[in-house]
Amino acid sequence: MPSSNGIVRDALRASGGHAPGLLAVAVLDPATRLLLPAALASALDAAIGKAPQGRAVILVVALLALTTATEAAREILEKRSAARATLALRRRVLHQVLALGRAGQDAFGTGDVLSRLLGASAGTAPAAQYLVGLAASLLTSLGGLVALFLIDVRLGLFFLLGAPLMGWLGRWLMSRVGSATHTYQEIHGELAERFVDALRGARTIRAAGTAEQETARVLAPLPRLRAAGLDFWQTQRKATWQAGLVTPLVQIGVLAVAGLGVLHGRITPGELLASQAYLGYALGLLKQTAMLAQLARCRGSAARIGELLDVPAPPEGTRPLPDGPGRLTLRGVRVARSGTPLLQGVDLDVPAGHSVAVIGASGAGKSTLTEVAGGLLAPDSGDVLLDGVPLRDIRPDERRRAVGYAFERPTLLGDTLGDALAYADDPPPPHRVASALRAGSADAFVTRLPDGLATPLHRLRLSGGELQRLGLARVAARQARLVVLDDATSSVDTATESEITAALDRVLSGTTRLIVAHRMSTAAGADLVAWLDRGTLRALAPHQALLKDPAYRAVFQPPDPRPAPEAPAPDETLRLRLPGAEHPTMRLRLGW
């Protein structure tokens, strides 16, 4: 289970070969900085004593050049290591999200995932540069403190008077800033989630005229976000202010002791100049609030990533899938979400090479059944077998080749339309894609495109029906042994659906098909109908046999929203107006 410290270590490893370079710079930079005051002191004492100064000046110039070079190298290495770490962390988060599947969708919203993928990873990635910078600063500070002791023990002892207070302040700062960062990014994820929801429902918002209400809903977390941000900066300001009280007192005291040392002959003028420089380095030990705050932000961001990585992904199978006709079996399958059962003890046998239409009222569990049947969703209990092998035991690559999906709203991925139709870990050859386009009745509008299959996806303007036909073509090109069509023809008209169904029957002849359907024509065209009712399998039978049941027929009949007319009271007179009749009205006496 990754902790925030573990994620930070991962970021360090992800920086690749730049971490050793940063470490080398972290050692070389303090060394050159610590040698420079001593060289300056030597040059000054030589000038005062009228001794040869050539070597001392050359040493000073060389150290200045080396310091400049190490500073430039550190800047370059920091940026490159942060970029590599960001890329590695985002790959890991994205891989985890895809591995979680529906479990990840249930646990984390889209906006929340984006916040962790983009914001938290970018916040964690600079850990290497902050740690190396902190190490270099500490080495420089400790070297400066040792140099003060070497010049005069009294200088070092006076300096240490402020160390305990600064140590306590550093621990307090790390804890408060890390907590504030985690809270800030958590609220930012909530804001992103609301924004994504608003983008998805933009047409509904415009149609309902609720733009102002929706804007208020999306921006509702902003006050809490502002409060979390202010907490972060106020914490850092408070720590900086408290450190600012201690630092001048220590500085004045050490310089006063050094001045007395010159008067009493314990310290030379050159050593006085060096002690002032070394004091500046040593004071870095008391000025680490900004660096500690940055490191605490990294830990807070890492905690956000760790929450996502802590969710266990379903274990991957290792068994090969033997050759088979595509027989699908469900035994005692149960799925629940937030305590609400979606499927309850479903037993289903789909004969190999047959088509089974999944029918049921809204909320009956149709989509959940199709997700379970193809391995997109692991059931809470029960078994799903393909040709006698449990799906959870099959190797992922073989399961992907064996099962094909076409969804109600297919997503086209890739650079061009051709890429999207062949999108798979094992892309189908071009002749299969062309045949699948004809099967999905999509070849006509594809050939009308200026660049055909080479058309970039960002230039496509497709209707819902055209998009669904491309999704059907993509699954038909896979040549899977089990094809799951989840409401994949809902956006095409009845005539086009009949045409597509006939073509798919030819292309997918001998392929087992599970079809979520809402139209009676689709159910009538399937070999069998799996009738779901509130998460249970009520029947598996041919459509014509089920038509005898009024409850089954009611599945295809939308409820009449109009209230039933009230029956007239006994002996009530009904007045019927008859246009064109000799008498404009006539009375009927109804009595019963």
KOLDO-527958 format. One record per residue (C-alpha): residue number from 1; x, y, z. Coordinates in nm, 4 decimals, padded with zeros to 6 digits. Layout:
BEGIN
i  xx  yy  zz
NUM  X  Y  Z
...
This chain:
BEGIN
i  xx  yy  zz
1  00.0000  00.0000  00.0000
2  00.1807  00.3143  -00.1144
3  00.2300  00.5873  00.1459
4  00.3066  00.9509  00.0708
5  00.6737  00.8842  00.1451
6  00.6640  00.5825  -00.0860
7  00.5195  00.7915  -00.3688
8  00.7906  01.0528  -00.3132
9  01.0537  00.7776  -00.3376
10  00.8894  00.6626  -00.6600
11  00.9172  01.0164  -00.7942
12  01.2870  01.0154  -00.7085
13  01.3413  00.6857  -00.8916
14  01.1343  00.8091  -01.1862
15  01.3695  01.1024  -01.2380
16  01.6041  00.8478  -01.3920
17  01.9727  00.9321  -01.4323
18  01.9111  01.2919  -01.3296
19  01.8921  01.2062  -00.9584
20  02.2635  01.1073  -00.9356
21  02.3502  01.4232  -01.1268
22  02.1476  01.6306  -00.8834
23  02.3167  01.4530  -00.5946
24  02.6607  01.5290  -00.7409
25  02.5640  01.8929  -00.7776
26  02.4292  01.8890  -00.4209
27  02.7758  01.7880  -00.2972
28  02.9832  02.0034  -00.5333
29  02.7841  02.3227  -00.4868
30  02.8250  02.3402  -00.1055
31  03.1929  02.2515  -00.1383
32  03.2644  02.5400  -00.3746
33  03.0570  02.7803  -00.1669
34  03.2401  02.6823  00.1510
35  03.5847  02.7137  -00.0077
36  03.5121  03.0564  -00.1549
37  03.5094  03.2552  00.1766
38  03.8312  03.0868  00.2856
39  03.9948  03.1804  -00.0454
40  03.8718  03.5393  -00.0107
41  04.0037  03.5530  00.3473
42  04.3418  03.4253  00.2298
43  04.3530  03.6854  -00.0484
44  04.2603  03.9649  00.1941
45  04.5186  03.8636  00.4540
46  04.7801  03.8398  00.1782
47  04.6929  04.1900  00.0596
48  04.7117  04.3330  00.4111
49  05.0403  04.1568  00.4764
50  05.1751  04.2567  00.1327
51  05.2382  03.8921  00.0412
52  05.2086  03.7554  -00.3198
53  04.8399  03.7466  -00.4149
54  04.8472  03.5742  -00.7576
55  04.7570  03.2248  -00.6423
56  04.4874  03.3490  -00.4073
57  04.3217  03.5545  -00.6827
58  04.3332  03.2649  -00.9295
59  04.1750  03.0363  -00.6715
60  03.8952  03.2880  -00.6079
61  03.8224  03.3235  -00.9798
62  03.8231  02.9455  -01.0303
63  03.5846  02.8902  -00.7397
64  03.3499  03.1627  -00.8705
65  03.3421  02.9961  -01.2142
66  03.2801  02.6529  -01.0619
67  02.9992  02.7891  -00.8445
68  02.8317  02.9453  -01.1485
69  02.8621  02.6209  -01.3481
70  02.7148  02.4057  -01.0692
71  02.4264  02.6501  -01.0288
72  02.3445  02.6291  -01.4008
73  02.3741  02.2480  -01.3996
74  02.1379  02.2277  -01.1037
75  01.8738  02.4395  -01.2789
76  01.8836  02.2163  -01.5897
77  01.8815  01.8890  -01.3947
78  01.5953  02.0025  -01.1711
79  01.3677  02.0818  -01.4653
80  01.4500  01.7620  -01.6520
81  01.4088  01.5387  -01.3471
82  01.0738  01.7004  -01.2617
83  00.9487  01.6446  -01.6181
84  01.0519  01.2779  -01.6156
85  00.8984  01.2200  -01.2732
86  00.5719  01.3871  -01.3782
87  00.5485  01.1651  -01.6857
88  00.6206  00.8503  -01.4848
89  00.3665  00.9343  -01.2129
90  00.0957  01.0171  -01.4661
91  00.1564  00.6911  -01.6480
92  00.1275  00.5031  -01.3202
93  -00.1953  00.6822  -01.2211
94  -00.3484  00.6299  -01.5666
95  -00.2498  00.2629  -01.5670
96  -00.4103  00.2214  -01.2241
97  -00.7335  00.3917  -01.3356
98  -00.7598  00.1650  -01.6401
99  -00.6757  -00.1411  -01.4308
100  -00.9492  -00.0575  -01.1783
101  -01.2160  -00.0397  -01.4496
102  -01.5638  00.0051  -01.3090
103  -01.4334  -00.0139  -00.9527
104  -01.2306  00.2995  -01.0198
105  -01.5284  00.4735  -01.1771
106  -01.7365  00.3962  -00.8694
107  -01.4689  00.5130  -00.6249
108  -01.3429  00.8233  -00.8114
109  -01.5234  01.0658  -01.0396
110  -01.3791  01.1861  -01.3692
111  -01.2924  01.5319  -01.2394
112  -01.1361  01.3860  -00.9261
113  -00.9192  01.1525  -01.1347
114  -00.8118  01.4438  -01.3558
115  -00.7167  01.6438  -01.0476
116  -00.4979  01.3600  -00.9212
117  -00.3584  01.2823  -01.2661
118  -00.2644  01.6417  -01.3490
119  -00.2411  01.8440  -01.0286
120  -00.1216  01.5892  -00.7727
121  00.1367  01.4341  -01.0053
122  00.2777  01.7756  -01.0957
123  00.2876  01.8637  -00.7257
124  00.4735  01.5439  -00.6332
125  00.7217  01.5372  -00.9229
126  00.9577  01.8172  -00.7983
127  01.0327  01.6110  -00.4852
128  01.3782  01.5244  -00.6190
129  01.4816  01.8857  -00.6694
130  01.3401  01.9920  -00.3329
131  01.5103  01.7069  -00.1485
132  01.8387  01.7677  -00.3266
133  01.8054  02.1425  -00.2714
134  01.7327  02.0838  00.0954
135  02.0282  01.8459  00.1239
136  02.2595  02.0950  -00.0481
137  02.1358  02.3740  00.1771
138  02.1835  02.1615  00.4876
139  02.5341  02.0616  00.3809
140  02.6203  02.4241  00.3153
141  02.4722  02.5301  00.6492
142  02.6483  02.2569  00.8430
143  02.9746  02.3385  00.6647
144  02.9311  02.7028  00.7547
145  02.8652  02.6083  01.1184
146  03.1759  02.3876  01.1300
147  03.3785  02.6722  00.9772
148  03.2529  02.9074  01.2527
149  03.3688  02.6591  01.5160
150  03.7091  02.6331  01.3440
151  03.7492  03.0113  01.3347
152  03.6358  03.0531  01.6964
153  03.4433  02.8096  01.9164
154  03.2473  03.0991  02.0691
155  03.0966  03.1806  01.7258
156  02.9582  02.8295  01.6807
157  02.8201  02.8035  02.0343
158  02.6347  03.1344  02.0095
159  02.4869  03.0309  01.6782
160  02.3475  02.7053  01.8229
161  02.1291  02.8959  02.0697
162  01.8582  02.9364  01.8013
163  01.8706  02.5795  01.6626
164  01.6093  02.4083  01.8921
165  01.3435  02.6669  01.8138
166  01.4002  02.6329  01.4397
167  01.3836  02.2526  01.4581
168  01.0427  02.2664  01.6276
169  00.9240  02.5247  01.3753
170  01.0285  02.3005  01.0834
171  00.8332  01.9995  01.2151
172  00.5219  02.2113  01.2731
173  00.5476  02.3599  00.9244
174  00.5778  02.0187  00.7524
175  00.2676  01.8874  00.9279
176  00.0466  02.1927  00.8675
177  00.1465  02.2520  00.5054
178  00.1086  01.8844  00.4106
179  -00.2423  01.8767  00.5560
180  -00.3390  02.2059  00.3884
181  -00.2101  02.0842  00.0508
182  -00.4099  01.7614  00.0722
183  -00.7266  01.9534  00.1640
184  -00.6725  02.2059  -00.1165
185  -00.6282  01.9380  -00.3831
186  -00.9252  01.7410  -00.2504
187  -01.1533  02.0436  -00.2895
188  -00.9960  02.1153  -00.6291
189  -01.0918  01.7608  -00.7358
190  -01.4529  01.8244  -00.6279
191  -01.4566  02.1466  -00.8299
192  -01.3170  01.9650  -01.1358
193  -01.5797  01.6913  -01.1006
194  -01.8623  01.9457  -01.1018
195  -01.7120  02.1216  -01.4020
196  -01.6893  01.7955  -01.5995
197  -02.0539  01.7190  -01.5163
198  -02.1564  02.0636  -01.6430
199  -01.9668  02.0141  -01.9694
200  -02.1369  01.6793  -02.0242
201  -02.4776  01.8336  -01.9684
202  -02.4174  02.1576  -02.1596
203  -02.7065  02.1003  -02.4007
204  -02.9468  02.0195  -02.1181
205  -02.8349  02.3307  -01.9294
206  -02.8923  02.5519  -02.2346
207  -03.2305  02.3930  -02.3047
208  -03.3440  02.4352  -01.9449
209  -03.2094  02.7903  -01.9151
210  -03.0283  02.7043  -01.5915
211  -02.6837  02.8417  -01.6748
212  -02.6743  03.0708  -01.3712
213  -02.7888  02.7982  -01.1314
214  -02.5375  02.5526  -01.2762
215  -02.2575  02.8095  -01.2546
216  -02.3410  02.8616  -00.8884
217  -02.3399  02.4838  -00.8296
218  -02.0039  02.4349  -01.0023
219  -01.8394  02.7232  -00.8174
220  -01.9874  02.6389  -00.4766
221  -01.6586  02.4805  -00.3492
222  -01.4593  02.7994  -00.4274
223  -01.4928  02.9521  -00.0750
224  -01.3594  02.6319  00.0799
225  -01.0830  02.6200  -00.1834
226  -00.9879  02.9788  -00.1018
227  -00.9860  02.9022  00.2714
228  -00.7558  02.6020  00.2185
229  -00.5208  02.8102  00.0024
230  -00.5126  03.0904  00.2586
231  -00.4393  02.8373  00.5327
232  -00.1345  02.7203  00.3359
233  00.0060  03.0663  00.2808
234  -00.0754  03.1888  00.6316
235  00.1020  02.8866  00.7768
236  00.4103  02.9589  00.5687
237  00.3923  03.3292  00.6521
238  00.3682  03.2553  01.0231
239  00.6687  03.0225  01.0089
240  00.8705  03.2760  00.8077
241  00.7787  03.5546  01.0506
242  00.8818  03.3482  01.3535
243  01.2077  03.2478  01.1855
244  01.2641  03.6139  01.1002
245  01.2587  03.7009  01.4708
246  01.5303  03.4531  01.5602
247  01.7642  03.4991  01.2627
248  01.8645  03.8693  01.3145
249  01.9310  03.8102  01.6853
250  02.1645  03.5205  01.6075
251  02.3340  03.7165  01.3283
252  02.3971  04.0240  01.5440
253  02.5245  03.8130  01.8316
254  02.7690  03.6103  01.6200
255  02.9076  03.9212  01.4468
256  02.9481  04.0936  01.7830
257  03.1452  03.7973  01.9166
258  03.3575  03.7986  01.5989
259  03.4249  04.1719  01.6349
260  03.5422  04.1221  01.9931
261  03.7626  03.8410  01.8660
262  03.9367  04.0790  01.6257
263  03.9908  04.3311  01.9076
264  04.1452  04.0656  02.1307
265  04.3565  03.9182  01.8528
266  04.1806  03.5799  01.8388
267  04.0564  03.6449  01.4834
268  04.2342  03.8072  01.1889
269  04.0617  04.0635  00.9637
270  04.0422  03.8041  00.6870
271  03.8802  03.5554  00.9277
272  03.6297  03.8246  01.0271
273  03.5317  03.8562  00.6596
274  03.5147  03.4772  00.6280
275  03.3074  03.4428  00.9471
276  03.0522  03.6851  00.8043
277  03.0211  03.4700  00.4895
278  03.0114  03.1439  00.6857
279  02.7487  03.2929  00.9148
280  02.5328  03.3582  00.6095
281  02.5709  02.9927  00.5088
282  02.5026  02.8667  00.8604
283  02.1917  03.0837  00.8848
284  02.0508  02.8763  00.5987
285  01.9934  02.6122  00.8664
286  01.7457  02.8528  01.0256
287  01.5895  02.9622  00.6946
288  01.4558  02.6366  00.5577
289  01.0872  02.7263  00.5982
290  01.0290  02.7828  00.2252
291  01.2077  02.4614  00.1270
292  01.0262  02.2617  00.3961
293  00.6940  02.4057  00.2803
294  00.7639  02.2931  -00.0774
295  00.8563  01.9459  00.0422
296  00.5387  01.9325  00.2522
297  00.3379  02.0228  -00.0587
298  00.5011  01.7277  -00.2367
299  00.3991  01.4950  00.0444
300  00.0437  01.6282  00.0454
301  00.0187  01.5755  -00.3323
302  00.1715  01.2295  -00.2973
303  -00.0957  01.1391  -00.0420
304  -00.3628  01.2197  -00.3036
305  -00.1975  00.9862  -00.5539
306  -00.1541  00.7216  -00.2855
307  -00.5295  00.7184  -00.2172
308  -00.5895  00.6164  -00.5784
309  -00.3068  00.3639  -00.5890
310  -00.4259  00.2081  -00.2618
311  -00.7441  00.0774  -00.4265
312  -00.6656  -00.2851  -00.5178
313  -00.7019  -00.3655  -00.8857
314  -00.8688  -00.6953  -00.9804
315  -00.6052  -00.9688  -01.0188
316  -00.5167  -01.0580  -01.3762
317  -00.5629  -01.4124  -01.4974
318  -00.2799  -01.6308  -01.6209
319  -00.4602  -01.9171  -01.7967
320  -00.4671  -01.9373  -02.1763
321  -00.8091  -01.9558  -02.3412
322  -00.8489  -02.2789  -02.5343
323  -01.0153  -02.2888  -02.8736
324  -01.3909  -02.2918  -02.8475
325  -01.7147  -02.1861  -03.0129
326  -01.7886  -01.9035  -02.7657
327  -02.0231  -02.0617  -02.5106
328  -02.1035  -01.8134  -02.2322
329  -02.2122  -01.9321  -01.8867
330  -02.3129  -01.7322  -01.5786
331  -02.3615  -01.9065  -01.2451
332  -02.4960  -01.7329  -00.9349
333  -02.3731  -01.3897  -01.0497
334  -02.4397  -01.1122  -00.8023
335  -02.3407  -00.7446  -00.8370
336  -02.4194  -00.4644  -00.5930
337  -02.3264  -00.0985  -00.5853
338  -02.3446  00.1112  -00.2685
339  -02.5458  -00.1659  -00.1078
340  -02.8033  -00.1724  -00.3892
341  -02.8214  -00.5059  -00.5756
342  -02.7956  -00.4725  -00.9540
343  -02.7853  -00.8440  -01.0352
344  -02.9056  -01.1144  -00.7983
345  -02.8158  -01.4806  -00.8458
346  -02.8234  -01.4738  -01.2278
347  -02.7813  -01.8136  -01.3983
348  -02.7582  -01.7856  -01.7744
349  -02.6449  -02.0155  -02.0554
350  -02.5795  -01.8527  -02.3928
351  -02.5388  -02.1270  -02.6559
352  -02.2342  -02.0986  -02.8770
353  -02.2975  -01.9198  -03.2039
354  -02.6412  -01.7941  -03.0976
355  -02.7699  -01.4425  -03.0433
356  -02.9399  -01.3550  -02.7148
357  -03.1286  -01.0292  -02.6712
358  -03.1194  -00.8864  -02.3181
359  -03.4581  -00.7285  -02.2445
360  -03.5867  -00.5505  -01.9371
361  -03.7265  -00.2283  -01.8021
362  -03.4965  00.0597  -01.7123
363  -03.2851  -00.0360  -01.4110
364  -03.3347  -00.4090  -01.4644
365  -02.9554  -00.4658  -01.4869
366  -02.9073  -00.5030  -01.8627
367  -02.5868  -00.2995  -01.8964
368  -02.4463  -00.4509  -01.5781
369  -02.5056  -00.7986  -01.7199
370  -02.3207  -00.7139  -02.0422
371  -02.0272  -00.5669  -01.8492
372  -02.0014  -00.8802  -01.6366
373  -02.0392  -01.1104  -01.9382
374  -01.7363  -00.9623  -02.1167
375  -01.5126  -00.9172  -01.8144
376  -01.5364  -00.5378  -01.7859
377  -01.6847  -00.5750  -01.4381
378  -01.5953  -00.8481  -01.1907
379  -01.9037  -00.9817  -01.0088
380  -01.9167  -00.9609  -00.6315
381  -01.9933  -01.3316  -00.6272
382  -02.0583  -01.6060  -00.8774
383  -01.8749  -01.7233  -01.1884
384  -01.8656  -01.6123  -01.5525
385  -01.7202  -01.8700  -01.7910
386  -01.6265  -01.8514  -02.1575
387  -01.5966  -02.1956  -02.3134
388  -01.5704  -02.3445  -01.9665
389  -01.2903  -02.1157  -01.8395
390  -01.3642  -01.8491  -01.5743
391  -01.3074  -01.5017  -01.7180
392  -01.1087  -01.3960  -01.4103
393  -00.8538  -01.6728  -01.4831
394  -00.8006  -01.5917  -01.8523
395  -00.4981  -01.3899  -01.9563
396  -00.6085  -01.0281  -02.0298
397  -00.4683  -01.0239  -02.3842
398  -00.6519  -01.3437  -02.4781
399  -00.9748  -01.2228  -02.3180
400  -00.9573  -00.8986  -02.5172
401  -00.9146  -01.0922  -02.8414
402  -01.2040  -01.3238  -02.7538
403  -01.4586  -01.0575  -02.6502
404  -01.5659  -00.7568  -02.8572
405  -01.7848  -00.4663  -02.7435
406  -01.9981  -00.2078  -02.9200
407  -02.1438  00.0590  -02.6934
408  -02.4326  00.3015  -02.7151
409  -02.1903  00.5961  -02.7337
410  -01.8665  00.4577  -02.8822
411  -01.5500  00.6613  -02.8346
412  -01.3171  00.6910  -03.1333
413  -00.9505  00.6821  -03.0317
414  -00.6426  00.7389  -03.2454
415  -00.5320  01.0007  -03.4951
416  -00.7415  00.9081  -03.7991
417  -01.0669  00.7273  -03.8669
418  -00.8688  00.4267  -03.9872
419  -00.6781  00.4210  -03.6574
420  -01.0059  00.4312  -03.4652
421  -01.1597  00.1401  -03.6553
422  -00.8482  -00.0747  -03.6083
423  -00.8008  00.0348  -03.2455
424  -00.6887  -00.2764  -03.0572
425  -00.3783  -00.4331  -02.9082
426  -00.3839  -00.6636  -03.2129
427  -00.5132  -00.4398  -03.4985
428  -00.7146  -00.6136  -03.7719
429  -00.5884  -00.5971  -04.1335
430  -00.7334  -00.3346  -04.3733
431  -00.9489  -00.5833  -04.5676
432  -01.1318  -00.6824  -04.2480
433  -01.1916  -00.3165  -04.1640
434  -01.3384  -00.2561  -04.5105
435  -01.5660  -00.5612  -04.4773
436  -01.6741  -00.4466  -04.1301
437  -01.7631  -00.1003  -04.2627
438  -01.9989  -00.2596  -04.5112
439  -02.1488  -00.4759  -04.2361
440  -02.2143  -00.1703  -04.0207
441  -02.3642  00.0258  -04.3154
442  -02.0926  00.2842  -04.2608
443  -01.9033  00.2507  -04.5893
444  -02.1358  00.4915  -04.7730
445  -02.0687  00.8000  -04.5560
446  -01.7013  00.7068  -04.5011
447  -01.6340  00.7086  -04.8754
448  -01.7900  01.0556  -04.8962
449  -01.5288  01.1940  -04.6556
450  -01.2564  01.3943  -04.8373
451  -00.9772  01.1756  -04.6999
452  -01.1758  00.8573  -04.6339
453  -01.0182  00.6473  -04.3607
454  -00.7288  00.8952  -04.3429
455  -00.9621  01.1681  -04.2155
456  -00.8323  01.3082  -03.8825
457  -01.0718  01.2380  -03.5970
458  -01.0852  01.6042  -03.4917
459  -01.2354  01.6910  -03.8322
460  -01.5207  01.4395  -03.8074
461  -01.8721  01.5697  -03.7507
462  -02.0870  01.2625  -03.6959
463  -02.4476  01.2048  -03.5995
464  -02.5317  00.9605  -03.3230
465  -02.6349  00.6963  -03.5766
466  -02.3134  00.7340  -03.7794
467  -02.1068  00.7065  -03.4646
468  -02.2873  00.3881  -03.3648
469  -02.2346  00.2370  -03.7091
470  -01.8620  00.3007  -03.6782
471  -01.8669  00.1333  -03.3378
472  -02.0371  -00.1705  -03.4903
473  -01.7815  -00.1778  -03.7714
474  -01.4988  -00.1687  -03.5193
475  -01.6300  -00.4688  -03.3276
476  -01.7115  -00.6597  -03.6477
477  -01.3480  -00.6230  -03.7587
478  -01.2226  -00.7911  -03.4407
479  -01.3511  -01.1431  -03.5257
480  -01.4117  -01.2170  -03.1576
481  -01.5859  -01.5342  -03.0438
482  -01.8210  -01.3342  -02.8143
483  -01.9647  -00.9974  -02.9227
484  -02.1535  -00.7773  -02.6763
485  -02.3743  -00.5062  -02.8268
486  -02.4806  -00.2704  -02.5487
487  -02.7702  -00.0750  -02.7042
488  -02.5440  -00.0280  -03.0052
489  -02.8217  00.0547  -03.2559
490  -03.0383  00.2826  -03.0437
491  -02.9534  00.5920  -03.2532
492  -03.0388  00.4468  -03.5954
493  -03.3846  00.4197  -03.7464
494  -03.5691  00.0891  -03.7673
495  -03.4986  00.0366  -04.1371
496  -03.1253  00.0972  -04.0915
497  -03.1253  -00.1306  -03.7880
498  -03.2768  -00.4107  -03.9936
499  -03.0144  -00.3555  -04.2631
500  -02.7313  -00.3547  -04.0085
501  -02.8689  -00.6614  -03.8308
502  -02.8850  -00.8579  -04.1565
503  -02.5286  -00.7571  -04.2466
504  -02.3990  -00.8427  -03.8998
505  -02.5717  -01.1786  -03.9168
506  -02.3616  -01.2502  -04.2249
507  -02.0328  -01.1139  -04.0912
508  -02.0756  -01.2530  -03.7405
509  -02.2214  -01.5847  -03.8492
510  -02.1245  -01.8437  -03.5895
511  -02.0308  -01.5745  -03.3338
512  -02.2030  -01.5686  -02.9962
513  -02.3829  -01.2382  -02.9462
514  -02.5300  -01.0733  -02.6396
515  -02.7500  -00.7790  -02.7437
516  -02.9057  -00.5195  -02.5139
517  -03.2265  -00.4162  -02.6894
518  -03.5249  -00.1901  -02.6370
519  -03.7070  -00.2590  -02.9629
520  -03.9342  -00.5548  -03.0159
521  -03.7877  -00.6048  -03.3633
522  -03.4427  -00.6655  -03.2133
523  -03.5810  -00.9180  -02.9671
524  -03.7749  -01.0905  -03.2450
525  -03.4587  -01.1229  -03.4551
526  -03.2566  -01.2896  -03.1777
527  -03.2437  -01.6644  -03.1224
528  -03.3281  -01.6252  -02.7532
529  -03.4370  -01.3508  -02.5173
530  -03.2950  -01.3083  -02.1659
531  -03.5694  -01.1268  -01.9774
532  -03.4337  -00.9358  -01.6764
533  -03.6598  -00.8042  -01.4031
534  -03.5069  -00.6010  -01.1172
535  -03.1733  -00.7757  -01.1367
536  -03.3016  -01.1312  -01.1705
537  -03.3339  -01.3474  -01.4807
538  -03.7069  -01.3985  -01.5191
539  -03.6902  -01.6130  -01.8329
540  -03.4675  -01.7308  -02.1176
541  -03.6806  -01.8270  -02.4136
542  -03.7624  -01.7330  -02.7757
543  -03.9366  -01.4022  -02.8258
544  -04.2542  -01.5594  -02.9657
545  -04.2922  -01.7784  -02.6588
546  -04.2484  -01.4839  -02.4206
547  -04.5041  -01.2727  -02.6077
548  -04.7775  -01.4762  -02.4408
549  -04.6890  -01.3077  -02.1109
550  -04.8528  -00.9601  -02.0750
551  -04.5733  -00.8469  -01.8438
552  -04.3185  -00.9192  -02.1174
553  -04.5200  -00.7264  -02.3743
554  -04.5408  -00.4359  -02.1300
555  -04.1612  -00.4011  -02.1403
556  -04.1891  -00.2656  -02.4963
557  -04.4877  -00.0404  -02.4256
558  -04.4109  00.2996  -02.2728
559  -04.6461  00.3917  -01.9891
560  -04.9310  00.6242  -02.0846
561  -04.8702  00.9537  -01.9008
562  -05.2352  01.0581  -01.9384
563  -05.4680  00.9858  -01.6454
564  -05.7394  00.7320  -01.7122
565  -06.0799  00.8934  -01.7798
566  -06.3337  00.8684  -01.5041
567  -06.6364  00.6488  -01.5724
568  -06.9706  00.8317  -01.5751
569  -07.1998  00.7833  -01.2819
570  -07.5075  00.5562  -01.3302
571  -07.7929  00.7145  -01.5277
572  -07.5687  01.0139  -01.6079
573  -07.6612  01.1906  -01.9334
574  -07.3810  01.2220  -02.1880
575  -07.4112  01.4987  -02.4412
576  -07.2578  01.4157  -02.7824
577  -07.2235  01.6944  -03.0343
578  -07.2689  01.5582  -03.3855
579  -07.1464  01.8034  -03.6527
580  -07.3755  01.8161  -03.9549
581  -07.6565  01.6262  -03.7861
582  -08.0166  01.7435  -03.7955
583  -08.0091  01.7902  -03.4208
584  -07.6805  01.9472  -03.3031
585  -07.6781  01.7392  -02.9865
586  -07.8282  01.4183  -02.8696
587  -07.8573  01.2733  -02.5278
588  -07.7705  00.9184  -02.4308
589  -07.9000  00.7743  -02.1086
590  -07.6517  00.5282  -01.9698
591  -07.7690  00.3169  -01.6914
592  -07.6109  00.0100  -01.5356
